[in-house]
Amino acid sequence: MDPIKLKYIEYKYKINPRTYEWLLNDVSITHMNSDDRYEFMKFNSKIEQTHTLRRDKDGRVDMEGSVYFNDIEELVFDKATEEDKEHLRKRIKEEMVVCDPPVTGWWGVYE
């Protein structure tokens, strides 16, 4: 995985991390080969690093306890079946909450 860099980002939505974890557990991996399963593990780890762990300007973690995002597609694994993708989109839309005001901070990004 590429090294993580810090970037100041504003997020508009959030979802409970346990709910998101349960949703990801619903994604079928039986159709995936070992490379795709590895990519799924990396995707899950990347979401944690880039959408959950907010940092201060010095890089120290300030964990709020939510998964933050601006677009539902950020949280959908692209190699999942179409059925699983639709299920994820629907359930995330049902469970997401608008951040009012938006949540800002330094977040890890892979560039």
N, CA, C and O of each residue as an XYZ file, in Angstrom:
444
protein
N       0.841     -1.171      0.000
C       0.000      0.000      0.000
C       0.891      1.240      0.000
O       1.938      1.253      0.647
N       0.487      2.266     -0.711
C       1.253      3.497     -0.781
C       1.304      4.173      0.579
O       0.422      3.969      1.413
N       2.343      4.981      0.804
C       2.414      5.695      2.088
C       1.267      6.690      2.233
O       0.794      7.267      1.254
N       0.841      6.871      3.455
C      -0.276      7.769      3.747
C       0.257      9.183      3.951
O       1.314      9.385      4.548
N      -0.490     10.148      3.447
C      -0.150     11.557      3.628
C      -1.338     12.234      4.303
O      -2.465     11.747      4.215
N      -1.088     13.347      4.972
C      -2.174     14.072      5.622
C      -2.707     15.162      4.711
O      -1.943     15.861      4.045
N      -4.025     15.300      4.688
C      -4.680     16.316      3.867
C      -5.862     16.864      4.662
O      -6.587     16.102      5.302
N      -6.055     18.177      4.624
C      -7.179     18.794      5.325
C      -8.436     18.589      4.492
O      -8.509     19.034      3.346
N      -9.433     17.909      5.076
C     -10.647     17.535      4.342
C     -11.877     17.892      5.172
O     -11.852     17.860      6.402
N     -12.941     18.227      4.473
C     -14.247     18.464      5.100
C     -15.182     17.346      4.653
O     -15.366     17.126      3.456
N     -15.780     16.631      5.629
C     -16.715     15.567      5.318
C     -18.136     15.980      5.673
O     -18.373     16.610      6.704
N     -19.095     15.611      4.793
C     -20.496     16.011      4.970
C     -21.370     14.957      5.635
O     -22.418     15.288      6.190
N     -20.951     13.679      5.588
C     -21.794     12.602      6.101
C     -21.000     11.685      7.024
O     -19.770     11.651      6.991
N     -21.732     10.947      7.841
C     -21.084      9.950      8.681
C     -22.018      8.763      8.858
O     -23.228      8.853      8.652
N     -21.406      7.639      9.252
C     -22.143      6.421      9.549
C     -21.430      5.767     10.732
O     -20.215      5.894     10.887
N     -22.187      5.079     11.548
C     -21.619      4.376     12.683
C     -20.637      3.322     12.175
O     -20.976      2.563     11.267
N     -19.432      3.256     12.736
C     -18.446      2.301     12.223
C     -18.856      0.840     12.411
O     -18.490      0.005     11.584
N     -19.592      0.504     13.454
C     -20.047     -0.878     13.652
C     -21.078     -1.237     12.591
O     -21.067     -2.350     12.064
N     -21.961     -0.310     12.277
C     -22.948     -0.545     11.218
C     -22.234     -0.786      9.895
O     -22.578     -1.717      9.167
N     -21.242      0.046      9.578
C     -20.509     -0.107      8.329
C     -19.768     -1.448      8.299
O     -19.723     -2.118      7.268
N     -19.194     -1.825      9.432
C     -18.503     -3.114      9.520
C     -19.468     -4.263      9.235
O     -19.128     -5.198      8.511
N     -20.675     -4.190      9.806
C     -21.685     -5.228      9.555
C     -22.067     -5.261      8.082
O     -22.252     -6.335      7.508
N     -22.183     -4.092      7.472
C     -22.528     -4.040      6.050
C     -21.439     -4.684      5.206
O     -21.736     -5.429      4.273
N     -20.172     -4.399      5.529
C     -19.076     -5.010      4.774
C     -19.046     -6.521      4.968
O     -18.670     -7.261      4.059
N     -19.441     -6.976      6.149
C     -19.477     -8.421      6.385
C     -20.532     -9.112      5.521
O     -20.464    -10.324      5.322
N     -21.496     -8.367      5.013
C     -22.515     -8.917      4.125
C     -22.019     -9.096      2.692
O     -22.666     -9.767      1.889
N     -20.866     -8.494      2.371
C     -20.328     -8.601      1.012
C     -19.806    -10.022      0.799
O     -18.975    -10.511      1.565
N     -20.297    -10.668     -0.235
C     -19.886    -12.032     -0.545
C     -18.486    -12.030     -1.145
O     -18.199    -11.282     -2.080
N     -17.628    -12.869     -0.601
C     -16.281    -12.978     -1.169
C     -16.085    -14.312     -1.883
O     -14.989    -14.605     -2.362
N     -17.140    -15.120     -1.956
C     -16.997    -16.456     -2.555
C     -16.662    -16.398     -4.045
O     -16.020    -17.309     -4.566
N     -17.084    -15.350     -4.731
C     -16.790    -15.236     -6.168
C     -15.405    -14.658     -6.440
O     -14.948    -14.644     -7.583
N     -14.732    -14.179     -5.380
C     -13.455    -13.490     -5.549
C     -12.297    -14.479     -5.522
O     -12.311    -15.458     -4.776
N     -11.293    -14.200     -6.354
C     -10.060    -14.976     -6.268
C      -9.213    -14.413     -5.122
O      -9.606    -13.428     -4.497
N      -8.087    -15.009     -4.845
C      -7.281    -14.591     -3.694
C      -6.786    -13.154     -3.829
O      -6.674    -12.445     -2.829
N      -6.491    -12.717     -5.049
C      -6.047    -11.333     -5.243
C      -7.167    -10.352     -4.899
O      -6.923     -9.326     -4.264
N      -8.394    -10.666     -5.319
C      -9.532     -9.797     -5.013
C      -9.834     -9.782     -3.520
O     -10.204     -8.745     -2.969
N      -9.681    -10.914     -2.873
C      -9.891    -10.971     -1.422
C      -8.854    -10.119     -0.695
O      -9.163     -9.445      0.288
N      -7.632    -10.160     -1.189
C      -6.581     -9.315     -0.624
C      -6.923     -7.838     -0.841
O      -6.753     -7.019      0.061
N      -7.404     -7.506     -2.037
C      -7.822     -6.120     -2.320
C      -8.960     -5.694     -1.393
O      -9.014     -4.540     -0.966
N      -9.859     -6.610     -1.086
C     -10.963     -6.315     -0.174
C     -10.427     -6.006      1.225
O     -10.900     -5.076      1.878
N      -9.449     -6.775      1.682
C      -8.817     -6.499      2.979
C      -8.145     -5.136      2.973
O      -8.262     -4.378      3.936
N      -7.438     -4.821      1.886
C      -6.776     -3.515      1.781
C      -7.806     -2.387      1.758
O      -7.604     -1.346      2.383
N      -8.911     -2.595      1.037
C      -9.977     -1.598      0.971
C     -10.525     -1.323      2.368
O     -10.693     -0.165      2.750
N     -10.801     -2.365      3.124
C     -11.325     -2.232      4.473
C     -10.351     -1.455      5.356
O     -10.761     -0.571      6.107
N      -9.073     -1.782      5.266
C      -8.038     -1.082      6.038
C      -7.928      0.375      5.609
O      -7.757      1.264      6.442
N      -8.027      0.612      4.306
C      -7.930      1.979      3.780
C      -9.081      2.836      4.287
O      -8.878      3.999      4.636
N     -10.285      2.275      4.332
C     -11.435      3.034      4.854
C     -11.162      3.435      6.296
O     -11.430      4.570      6.690
N     -10.637      2.517      7.070
C     -10.330      2.833      8.466
C      -9.303      3.955      8.558
O      -9.459      4.878      9.358
N      -8.264      3.880      7.750
C      -7.199      4.879      7.803
C      -7.631      6.239      7.251
O      -7.223      7.279      7.768
N      -8.453      6.229      6.206
C      -8.746      7.483      5.504
C     -10.104      8.086      5.830
O     -10.350      9.244      5.492
N     -10.994      7.334      6.477
C     -12.336      7.846      6.738
C     -12.752      7.774      8.208
O     -13.843      8.221      8.562
N     -11.904      7.222      9.055
C     -12.256      7.070     10.465
C     -11.296      7.816     11.376
O     -11.718      8.399     12.375
N     -10.025      7.805     11.050
C      -9.009      8.355     11.941
C      -8.672      9.801     11.579
O      -7.831     10.052     10.716
N      -9.334     10.746     12.243
C      -9.031     12.158     12.027
C      -7.780     12.498     12.834
O      -7.587     11.984     13.935
N      -6.948     13.351     12.292
C      -5.706     13.719     12.959
C      -5.628     15.228     13.162
O      -6.284     15.996     12.458
N      -4.814     15.640     14.137
C      -4.545     17.067     14.276
C      -3.414     17.423     13.317
O      -2.902     16.549     12.618
N      -3.024     18.676     13.275
C      -2.034     19.111     12.278
C      -0.674     18.447     12.459
O       0.144     18.454     11.539
N      -0.422     17.871     13.640
C       0.838     17.170     13.895
C       0.743     15.674     13.617
O       1.721     14.949     13.800
N      -0.427     15.203     13.176
C      -0.606     13.806     12.817
C      -1.102     12.913     13.934
O      -1.259     11.709     13.732
N      -1.357     13.479     15.122
C      -1.881     12.663     16.227
C      -3.352     12.337     15.971
O      -4.119     13.180     15.505
N      -3.724     11.106     16.285
C      -5.088     10.627     16.020
C      -6.074     11.221     17.017
O      -5.836     11.230     18.225
N      -7.195     11.720     16.477
C      -8.321     12.217     17.271
C      -9.549     11.458     16.771
O     -10.267     11.935     15.892
N      -9.784     10.272     17.338
C     -10.838      9.406     16.808
C     -12.210      9.833     17.319
O     -12.453      9.871     18.525
N     -13.096     10.152     16.391
C     -14.449     10.587     16.710
C     -15.419      9.420     16.861
O     -16.460      9.561     17.502
N     -15.091      8.284     16.285
C     -15.968      7.134     16.404
C     -16.978      6.984     15.288
O     -17.990      6.307     15.473
N     -16.742      7.587     14.141
C     -17.632      7.440     12.987
C     -16.803      7.217     11.729
O     -15.596      7.463     11.712
N     -17.466      6.749     10.682
C     -16.857      6.665      9.359
C     -17.404      7.859      8.592
O     -18.614      7.968      8.399
N     -16.531      8.750      8.155
C     -16.933      9.986      7.483
C     -16.736      9.862      5.975
O     -15.824      9.173      5.517
N     -17.599     10.535      5.201
C     -17.495     10.471      3.751
C     -18.290     11.606      3.113
O     -19.104     12.256      3.769
N     -18.043     11.831      1.831
C     -18.781     12.826      1.058
C     -19.650     12.188     -0.016
O     -20.616     12.795     -0.477
N     -19.313     10.974     -0.412
C     -20.028     10.281     -1.480
C     -20.122      8.806     -1.084
O     -19.121      8.205     -0.696
N     -21.290      8.237     -1.179
C     -21.504      6.832     -0.808
C     -20.526      5.915     -1.539
O     -20.085      4.910     -0.979
N     -20.185      6.249     -2.775
C     -19.299      5.391     -3.573
C     -17.925      5.209     -2.932
O     -17.238      4.227     -3.215
N     -17.518      6.148     -2.069
C     -16.237      6.015     -1.375
C     -16.219      4.768     -0.496
O     -15.151      4.220     -0.222
N     -17.392      4.316     -0.049
C     -17.496      3.203      0.887
C     -17.924      1.892      0.233
O     -18.182      0.910      0.929
N     -18.003      1.866     -1.096
C     -18.448      0.676     -1.828
C     -17.240      0.029     -2.520
O     -16.544      0.667     -3.310
N     -17.012     -1.242     -2.206
C     -15.891     -1.975     -2.809
C     -16.193     -2.250     -4.273
O     -17.208     -2.868     -4.593
N     -15.323     -1.797     -5.159
C     -15.604     -1.855     -6.596
C     -15.593     -3.262     -7.186
O     -16.120     -3.467     -8.279
N     -15.007     -4.236     -6.491
C     -14.983     -5.599     -7.028
C     -16.073     -6.484     -6.415
O     -16.106     -7.690     -6.661
N     -16.953     -5.891     -5.625
C     -18.098     -6.641     -5.093
C     -19.064     -6.933     -6.235
O     -19.006     -6.291     -7.283
N     -19.946     -7.896     -6.030
C     -20.957     -8.170     -7.053
C     -21.881     -6.955     -7.162
O     -21.972     -6.150     -6.234
N     -22.557     -6.830     -8.287
C     -23.485     -5.708     -8.459
C     -24.585     -5.741     -7.394
O     -25.017     -4.698     -6.902
N     -25.025     -6.932     -7.051
C     -26.047     -7.085     -6.018
C     -25.541     -6.562     -4.662
O     -26.260     -5.862     -3.950
N     -24.300     -6.911     -4.321
C     -23.720     -6.436     -3.060
C     -23.507     -4.921     -3.083
O     -23.719     -4.244     -2.077
N     -23.092     -4.400     -4.221
C     -22.903     -2.943     -4.333
C     -24.222     -2.216     -4.101
O     -24.274     -1.237     -3.358
N     -25.281     -2.695     -4.736
C     -26.596     -2.064     -4.568
C     -27.070     -2.151     -3.121
O     -27.633     -1.198     -2.582
N     -26.836     -3.307     -2.499
C     -27.205     -3.480     -1.091
C     -26.432     -2.485     -0.216
O     -27.018     -1.829      0.645
N     -25.120     -2.375     -0.435
C     -24.309     -1.421      0.331
C     -24.812      0.006      0.150
O     -24.994      0.732      1.128
N     -25.037      0.408     -1.094
C     -25.502      1.777     -1.358
C     -26.820      2.058     -0.635
O     -26.987      3.102     -0.004
N     -27.744      1.115     -0.738
C     -29.061      1.289     -0.119
C     -28.946      1.400      1.397
O     -29.516      2.308      2.003
N     -28.208      0.477      2.008
C     -28.100      0.458      3.472
C     -27.302      1.656      4.002
O     -27.643      2.210      5.047
N     -26.247      2.055      3.292
C     -25.488      3.239      3.721
C     -26.390      4.461      3.669
O     -26.382      5.283      4.585
N     -27.169      4.582      2.597
C     -28.088      5.720      2.466
C     -29.098      5.743      3.616
O     -29.445      6.812      4.117
N     -29.567      4.569      4.031
C     -30.520      4.490      5.141
C     -29.882      4.856      6.480
O     -30.537      5.440      7.343
N     -28.622      4.517      6.650
C     -27.949      4.672      7.945
C     -27.138      5.970      8.081
O     -26.787      6.355      9.197
N     -26.838      6.641      6.979
C     -25.959      7.805      7.053
C     -26.654      9.000      7.704
O     -27.876      9.139      7.666
N     -25.833      9.849      8.297
C     -26.307     11.043      8.988
C     -25.550     12.235      8.425
O     -24.349     12.142      8.171
N     -26.234     13.346      8.229
C     -25.585     14.571      7.770
C     -24.808     15.169      8.935
O     -25.340     15.285     10.039
N     -23.572     15.545      8.705
C     -22.761     16.224      9.717
C     -23.101     17.708      9.668
O     -22.851     18.370      8.660
N     -23.651     18.216     10.717
C     -24.035     19.629     10.759
C     -23.463     20.258     12.019
O     -24.011     20.064     13.104
N     -22.387     20.997     11.902
C     -21.670     21.387     10.683
C     -20.804     20.241     10.160
O     -20.598     19.240     10.847
N     -20.298     20.405      8.925
C     -19.413     19.381      8.376
C     -18.215     19.149      9.296
O     -17.777     20.055     10.003
N     -17.696     17.925      9.276
C     -16.542     17.566     10.092
C     -15.277     17.848      9.293
O     -15.116     17.377      8.167
N     -14.397     18.615      9.890
C     -13.148     18.963      9.209
C     -11.968     18.473     10.035
O     -12.087     18.246     11.239
N     -10.853     18.316      9.383
C      -9.636     17.916     10.079
C      -8.616     17.377      9.106
O      -8.816     17.385      7.891
N      -7.537     16.919      9.655
C      -6.471     16.313      8.868
C      -6.727     14.826      8.797
O      -6.841     14.153      9.821
N      -6.818     14.315      7.577
C      -7.136     12.917      7.340
C      -6.041     12.286      6.510
O      -5.400     12.945      5.691
N      -5.835     10.998      6.734
C      -4.860     10.291      5.925
C      -5.419     10.035      4.532
O      -6.586      9.673      4.381
N      -4.593     10.222      3.531
C      -4.986      9.932      2.153
C      -3.835      9.171      1.471
O      -2.666      9.351      1.812
N      -4.187      8.339      0.526
C      -3.192      7.652     -0.292
C      -3.157      8.354     -1.629
O      -4.179      8.464     -2.307
N      -1.995      8.825     -2.011
C      -1.875      9.533     -3.296
C      -0.970      8.803     -4.239
O      -0.756      9.256     -5.363
